[in-house]
Amino acid sequence: MACGPGAPVGGAESSTGSAGSEASSRGDGANGSPVTTTLTTSAGSSDASTGDRGSTSVDASSGDVSTAGDVSTSEASESTGSVCPDFVTCGDTFFQCGDGRDNDGDGLFDLDDPECVSACDDDEADFGLFLPGDSCTCLVDCYFDGNSGSGDDDCHDDVNCDPLEPGWCGCEFEPGPGCTEVEQSPECLAFCEPFVPNGCDCFGCCTFATPDGPVNLFLEIPGCSLANLDACPACTQQIEECGNPCEVDACEICIGQTEPAKGCAAPACVGGRACGSHCDCEPGEACITGCCVPPTPG
């Protein structure tokens, strides 16, 4: 079902937390030794506005971090209050929504920030991903992985078929034989759906609860945020078979919210594991709209 009445968009306070000392046991290797992962970011700069970082080594058992950039262990610990690793990666890269910092200064960090829809999201202030190398195309694949374009995951959507013309690439409505519902392959569904936030289809068209009722909005537009939903173009969820409806009555957290509907004792995740932060998930997983999702490929 579509994401319907719940806490109004932008009107709920964050109820997320961390899993405390659980992280140390989850980070142990097969022989009880610490697991250390070395990661390299997309650029060598350390500009907090872009999320770029230097080379970073993360000890997954202790959360200790040594870095050539400007993110220190103490800074990350103070920012999140967590003893589990403070970073979530997209492939082998840190972006703003996984770098352990409050990049937009709203008091919410990384994937606890409702504008962060993926570990592959380089803008905490907007719903758009704005990844380095993003290209403008009307033929799109899975929106929530770490690349743009089409063809690498067997997911296919043609924005020219949307009569609402979301318009981020000048994709005018051109109805034709190719604009019937395109069946997505099992490979596409298996790859993409685990990363899709509650309330979205696989291609970045998401259902938001507003005071005037649910509306479908496209994410990849500069300025599209909770504070400025008017900047988000209306869109059509053309391929309903590929996506993740928000089950409001089952107490799921919908995109744009930080807690489930009133009357829910705790967040839930239909068909998966619920979480308050990535510390509640397995190592490498991320917590998206209250659900643990597997490591996102770059």
C-alpha positions as CSV (number, residue, x, y, z in Angstrom):
1,M,0.0,0.0,0.0
2,A,1.1,3.6,-0.5
3,C,2.6,5.6,2.4
4,G,-0.5,7.2,3.8
5,P,-1.4,9.1,7.0
6,G,1.2,9.1,9.6
7,A,3.2,11.8,11.4
8,P,3.1,14.8,9.0
9,V,6.2,15.3,6.9
10,G,8.9,17.1,8.9
11,G,6.7,17.0,12.0
12,A,8.2,14.1,13.9
13,E,11.1,14.1,16.2
14,S,13.9,11.6,15.8
15,S,13.5,8.4,17.9
16,T,16.7,6.8,16.7
17,G,19.5,5.5,18.9
18,S,22.4,3.2,18.9
19,A,22.9,-0.4,19.8
20,G,25.6,0.3,22.4
21,S,28.1,-2.4,23.2
22,E,26.6,-5.0,20.8
23,A,29.0,-3.7,18.1
24,S,32.2,-5.1,19.6
25,S,31.0,-8.7,19.4
26,R,29.6,-8.2,15.8
27,G,32.9,-6.9,14.6
28,D,35.0,-10.0,15.5
29,G,36.6,-12.0,12.8
30,A,36.3,-15.8,12.4
31,N,39.0,-16.4,15.0
32,G,37.9,-13.7,17.4
33,S,40.4,-11.2,15.9
34,P,39.4,-7.6,15.1
35,V,38.1,-6.9,11.5
36,T,39.8,-3.9,9.9
37,T,38.6,-2.4,6.6
38,T,40.6,0.1,4.7
39,L,38.6,2.5,2.5
40,T,39.4,5.2,0.1
41,T,37.0,8.0,-0.7
42,S,36.2,9.6,-4.1
43,A,38.5,12.5,-3.5
44,G,41.4,13.4,-1.3
45,S,39.9,16.7,0.1
46,S,38.3,17.0,3.5
47,D,35.6,19.5,2.7
48,A,32.6,19.0,5.1
49,S,30.3,20.6,2.6
50,T,30.9,17.9,0.0
51,G,31.5,14.9,2.2
52,D,34.8,14.2,0.6
53,R,37.3,12.4,2.9
54,G,40.9,11.1,2.7
55,S,41.9,7.5,3.2
56,T,40.3,6.0,6.3
57,S,40.9,2.8,8.2
58,V,38.0,1.5,10.4
59,D,38.4,-1.1,13.1
60,A,34.9,-2.7,13.0
61,S,35.3,-4.4,16.4
62,S,36.1,-1.2,18.3
63,G,35.0,1.7,16.1
64,D,38.6,3.1,16.2
65,V,39.3,5.2,13.2
66,S,42.6,6.4,11.7
67,T,42.2,8.9,8.9
68,A,44.1,11.1,6.5
69,G,41.1,13.3,6.3
70,D,39.5,15.5,9.0
71,V,37.1,13.0,10.7
72,S,38.5,11.9,14.0
73,T,37.4,9.1,16.3
74,S,36.5,11.5,19.0
75,E,34.5,13.7,16.6
76,A,32.6,10.8,15.2
77,S,31.9,9.5,18.7
78,E,30.7,12.9,20.0
79,S,28.5,13.3,16.9
80,T,26.6,10.0,17.2
81,G,27.2,8.8,20.8
82,S,27.8,5.3,19.3
83,V,30.5,2.8,20.1
84,C,29.9,0.9,16.8
85,P,31.7,2.0,13.7
86,D,30.4,5.5,12.9
87,F,30.7,5.1,9.1
88,V,28.5,3.5,6.5
89,T,29.9,3.0,3.0
90,C,28.7,3.0,-0.6
91,G,31.0,0.3,-2.1
92,D,34.4,1.4,-0.8
93,T,33.5,5.1,-0.5
94,F,32.2,7.4,2.2
95,F,29.6,10.0,1.2
96,Q,27.8,12.6,3.3
97,C,25.1,10.2,4.4
98,G,27.7,7.8,5.8
99,D,30.6,9.9,7.0
100,G,29.7,10.2,10.7
101,R,29.0,13.9,10.5
102,D,26.1,16.2,10.6
103,N,26.9,17.9,7.3
104,D,23.7,20.0,7.1
105,G,23.7,21.1,10.8
106,D,20.2,20.0,11.6
107,G,21.2,17.8,14.6
108,L,20.7,14.5,12.7
109,F,23.6,12.4,11.4
110,D,23.9,10.4,8.3
111,L,21.1,7.9,7.8
112,D,19.3,9.2,10.9
113,D,18.6,12.3,8.8
114,P,15.4,11.7,6.8
115,E,16.9,13.4,3.7
116,C,19.5,10.6,3.5
117,V,17.9,7.8,1.5
118,S,20.9,5.7,0.8
119,A,24.5,5.1,1.9
120,C,25.2,6.2,-1.7
121,D,23.8,9.7,-1.0
122,D,26.2,12.7,-1.0
123,D,23.8,15.4,0.3
124,E,22.3,15.4,3.8
125,A,20.3,18.6,3.0
126,D,18.4,17.3,-0.1
127,F,16.7,14.0,-1.0
128,G,18.8,13.8,-4.2
129,L,21.8,11.6,-4.2
130,F,24.1,14.0,-6.2
131,L,26.9,11.4,-6.6
132,P,30.1,12.3,-8.5
133,G,29.7,11.4,-12.1
134,D,25.9,11.3,-12.1
135,S,24.7,11.6,-15.7
136,C,21.4,13.1,-16.9
137,T,19.4,10.4,-18.8
138,C,15.8,9.5,-19.4
139,L,16.6,5.8,-19.4
140,V,17.2,4.9,-15.8
141,D,18.0,1.8,-13.7
142,C,17.9,1.2,-9.9
143,Y,18.0,4.7,-8.3
144,F,19.4,3.7,-4.9
145,D,22.7,2.0,-5.9
146,G,25.9,3.9,-6.3
147,N,25.7,4.8,-10.0
148,S,23.4,6.4,-12.5
149,G,22.4,5.5,-16.0
150,S,21.0,2.1,-17.1
151,G,21.9,-1.4,-17.8
152,D,24.2,-2.7,-15.0
153,D,21.5,-4.2,-12.8
154,D,18.8,-5.2,-15.4
155,C,16.4,-2.6,-14.1
156,H,14.8,-0.4,-16.8
157,D,12.5,2.6,-16.7
158,D,11.9,5.3,-19.3
159,V,11.1,8.7,-17.8
160,N,9.6,9.8,-21.2
161,C,6.7,7.6,-20.4
162,D,5.7,9.6,-17.3
163,P,2.8,12.0,-18.2
164,L,3.8,14.2,-15.2
165,E,7.3,14.9,-16.8
166,P,9.4,15.0,-13.6
167,G,11.7,17.1,-15.8
168,W,15.2,16.7,-14.3
169,C,16.6,15.9,-17.7
170,G,14.0,17.5,-20.0
171,C,12.3,14.2,-20.5
172,E,9.1,15.2,-22.3
173,F,6.1,12.9,-22.3
174,E,6.3,10.7,-25.4
175,P,3.7,8.0,-25.2
176,G,4.3,5.1,-27.5
177,P,4.6,1.3,-27.7
178,G,7.5,1.3,-25.2
179,C,5.4,3.1,-22.6
180,T,3.4,0.0,-21.5
181,E,4.4,-1.4,-18.1
182,V,7.8,-2.9,-18.4
183,E,8.2,-6.2,-16.5
184,Q,11.3,-6.2,-14.4
185,S,13.5,-9.3,-14.3
186,P,14.0,-11.3,-11.1
187,E,17.7,-10.1,-11.2
188,C,16.5,-6.5,-11.0
189,L,14.1,-7.2,-8.1
190,A,16.7,-9.2,-6.2
191,F,19.3,-6.5,-6.7
192,C,17.4,-3.3,-6.2
193,E,14.5,-3.8,-3.8
194,P,16.6,-4.4,-0.7
195,F,17.9,-0.8,-1.0
196,V,14.6,0.9,-1.6
197,P,13.3,3.1,1.3
198,N,9.8,2.5,2.5
199,G,7.4,4.4,0.2
200,C,9.5,4.5,-3.0
201,D,9.7,2.6,-6.3
202,C,13.0,1.4,-7.6
203,F,13.5,4.5,-9.8
204,G,13.3,7.4,-7.2
205,C,9.6,8.2,-7.3
206,C,8.5,8.2,-3.6
207,T,5.2,8.7,-1.8
208,F,5.3,11.4,0.9
209,A,2.6,11.9,3.6
210,T,1.6,15.6,3.6
211,P,-1.2,17.5,5.4
212,D,-3.2,17.3,2.1
213,G,-2.7,13.6,1.7
214,P,-0.1,11.3,0.0
215,V,1.8,12.7,-3.0
216,N,4.3,11.0,-5.3
217,L,7.5,13.1,-5.7
218,F,10.7,12.6,-7.6
219,L,13.9,12.9,-5.5
220,E,16.8,13.9,-7.8
221,I,16.2,17.6,-7.9
222,P,18.4,20.3,-6.2
223,G,16.5,21.8,-3.3
224,C,14.1,18.9,-2.9
225,S,13.9,18.5,0.9
226,L,11.4,18.3,3.8
227,A,11.6,22.0,4.2
228,N,10.9,22.5,0.5
229,L,8.7,19.8,-0.9
230,D,7.4,22.3,-3.5
231,A,10.8,21.9,-5.2
232,C,10.2,18.2,-5.7
233,P,8.4,17.4,-9.1
234,A,5.4,15.2,-9.1
235,C,6.0,11.8,-10.6
236,T,4.2,8.5,-11.4
237,Q,5.2,5.2,-10.0
238,Q,5.1,3.6,-13.4
239,I,6.4,0.1,-12.4
240,E,4.7,-0.9,-9.2
241,E,6.2,-4.4,-9.2
242,C,9.6,-2.9,-8.4
243,G,9.6,-1.0,-5.2
244,N,8.9,-0.9,-1.5
245,P,5.4,0.4,-0.4
246,C,5.3,1.9,3.1
247,E,3.1,-0.3,5.3
248,V,1.7,2.4,7.6
249,D,-0.7,0.1,9.4
250,A,2.2,-2.2,10.2
251,C,4.1,0.6,11.9
252,E,6.8,1.1,9.2
253,I,8.6,4.4,9.0
254,C,7.9,6.1,5.7
255,I,10.3,8.2,3.7
256,G,10.5,11.7,5.1
257,Q,9.7,10.6,8.6
258,T,11.7,9.6,11.6
259,E,9.1,7.6,13.5
260,P,6.1,5.5,12.6
261,A,2.4,6.6,12.9
262,K,0.9,7.5,16.2
263,G,-0.2,4.5,18.2
264,C,2.8,2.4,17.2
265,A,4.8,1.2,20.2
266,A,7.9,0.8,18.1
267,P,9.0,1.0,14.4
268,A,8.6,-2.2,12.4
269,C,10.0,-3.5,9.1
270,V,7.8,-5.7,7.0
271,G,9.8,-8.6,5.6
272,G,13.1,-7.5,7.2
273,R,14.8,-6.4,10.4
274,A,13.8,-3.1,12.1
275,C,16.5,-0.7,13.3
276,G,16.9,2.6,15.1
277,S,20.4,3.2,13.5
278,H,23.0,1.2,11.6
279,C,24.4,0.0,14.9
280,D,21.3,-2.3,15.2
281,C,22.2,-4.0,11.9
282,E,24.9,-6.4,10.8
283,P,28.4,-5.0,10.0
284,G,28.3,-3.2,6.7
285,E,24.5,-2.8,6.6
286,A,22.7,0.5,6.7
287,C,19.5,1.5,8.5
288,I,17.1,3.1,5.9
289,T,13.6,4.3,6.9
290,G,13.8,2.0,10.0
291,C,15.0,-1.2,8.1
292,C,18.4,-2.9,7.8
293,V,19.5,-3.0,4.2
294,P,22.6,-4.9,2.9
295,P,25.8,-3.1,2.0
296,T,25.2,-0.9,-1.0
297,P,27.4,-1.4,-4.0
298,G,29.3,1.6,-5.4
